[in-house]
Amino acid sequence: MFGIKKKVEIFKKKDKDTWNDIKKALSADGSIKFRAGHYFSETVSHGGCGAKLDPRNFGGHGTIDRDIYWIKVNEEDAEKAREILLKAGIAPSVDEHVAEDAYKRVSEKQDHFFE
């Protein structure tokens, strides 16, 4: 129609290093167009002073990276992108539950202990 193609996610995780490696591998090949980005999705209860500061960032190591990183390719290029990444020694994965709170990610195997 207007050249709009369906995109599929080949990577979605809280892993900046792998995200950078995937971008480098796909850019080095040059045959696949991709989109990459990151976003912050966690809800934070801020301190009582109204400063909107995340109280978890005031530990000994400073700000913690909590962003979710994603990479999308055209649907017809997804298999080729996976082949390129496997040749580079990278196994991309999509974590559909990455934005859920930890208590919601309890597996079914663990559920029977709470009954």
N, C-alpha and C positions, 0 to 999 in steps of 0.2 A: 504494500500500500504506500506508505510514506517512508519506507526504509526502516521502520521501527521493528526491531527484532527482540524476541523474548530472551531475557537474561536468566541465567541460573547461578546460584551460589556454589562455588567450589571450595570456599573456605569461610568459616565463621567461628571464631574462637576468641578467647582472651589471651592471645599469644602474639605479641608484637614482633618477636624475632622471626618466627616462621612466616608471618605476614610479609616482612621485608624480604625474606629469602624467596618467597613465591613471586613477589613483584619483580625481583631481579632476574629470576629464571625466565619468566614470561617476557620481560623486556629484552633480554639477551636473545631469545629466539626470534622475536619480532614479527611472527606470523599471526599472532592472536591479539585482538584488541580486548582489553579488559578494563573494568572499573574497580577501584579499590577505595576504601574509606574506613572510618571508625567513628563510634559514637559512645556516649556514656549513658547507661540506662538504669543505673541503680538509684533507688530512692534513699535519701539520707535524712536522718533526723538531726537537724542543726542544733547548735548550742543555744542556750537561753538568751544570749546577748543580742540576738538579731543580726549577727554578722554574716550569716549564711555560710559559715566555714564548716568543712567536713572534719569532725573531731578525730577521725581515724588517721588523718594526715600529720598529726603532731607527735609521732613516735620518733625514734632515733634515726630512722632512715628517710624521713621526709615524705613527700607525696608518693602514693602508691598508684601505679597504672592500673585502672579498673576499666579501661575502654574495651569495647567489643570490636574486633577487627574483621572486616569482610572483603571478599573479592568475588566479583561476578564476571562471567563471560557470556557470549552469545550461546544459545542453546546448541547450535550445530557445531560449535567449537569446544564444547565441554570435554568430550572424549580426548581430543587432541591435546588440550591443556593438561589433562590428567597424565597423559603419556609423557609430555614434556617434563612435568614435575617429577614423575617417577624416575625418568632418566637422570634428573638432577639429584635424586636421592631424597626427595621431599614427598611425604604422604599427606596430601591435603584432607581436611575433614570439616564437616559441618556439624556443629553442636547446636541442635534446635532448642535445647533447654538452657543455653548459656545465660539468658537474661532472667531466668527464674531464680527466686531465692533458694538458698541451700535446703531449707526444710521442705520445699516442694519437690526437690529432686530425689526423694527417698525412693529407692527401687522397690518393686513388688516383693522381691526376696526379703527385704527388711520389714515390710508392712506387717507380716504375721506376728512379729514380736510385740506389736503394740495392741494386739487384740485381746 
